[in-house]
Amino acid sequence: MRDIPDNMIIDSVDSGVGAFIDLFEADLQPYGGDLIRFHSGTNGYYGDVVWKGNQYQAYPIAVEGFGMKNEGTYTRPTMTVANVTGLLTGINHDFDDMLGVVITRRQVPVKYLDAANFPNGNPDADPTQEAVSRYVVEEMTEETFEQVTYTLATPIDCDNAIIPARTILADVCQWQYRGVGCGYDGPPVADERDNPTTDQAKDKCSHRRTGCRFRYPRPEPMPISSFPGSQKVS
């Protein structure tokens, strides 16, 4: 998933746009942790960086393998983080090797950074000028005293991934029929094969989009828990 403002697309082909800086966020909040903000100290920025009023701490990190493809397999970037004083070892222990944690990458032109980053302010500061990409930690591939390496994947390329505690299935709803999440409490509609019925004993959901639509006709939104966007196209 990648969001890029129109103005930034135009700037990207301008040779005078200047340097970019990569800002990262690791969201541990769904697991009871914090939202950790950091950057690698590239392009001459070795201290903390402020973006949208939030502070991103400089930390030894290398993220490689980013790319955009419209066919074939998706790229699997790697994120290598210095294990200073065993910090990452502790995080891995407390948060299951960070599996399923969402990593957000914000690419920001230095000239648009908050005024707080410059001694004399910044009249060009613009919090809308960022390219946002989101990835999921798929695997912790190496852990040593010096560093920890993770493999990242795009959210739609995570077969059976847990985000944060649900298996990604393209066309199967995981809610219990008439239970929490589903919320349907109307009359009988159809059996498990989507055959119409008025018999309460035969009323069972197929757990497919068709079954959900029977119970939530347009224009009502369907509360289905499947992930249609993860369907692989052959």
Secondary structure by P-SEA (a helix, b strand, c coil): cccccaaaaaaaacccccbbbbbbbbccccccccbbbbbccccccccccccccbbbbbccccccccccccccbbbbbbbbbbbccaaaaaaaaaccccccbbbbbbbbccccccccccccccccccccbbbbbbbcccccccccccbbbbbbbcccccccccccccccccccccccccccccccccccccccccccccccccccccccaaaaaaaccccccccccccccccccc
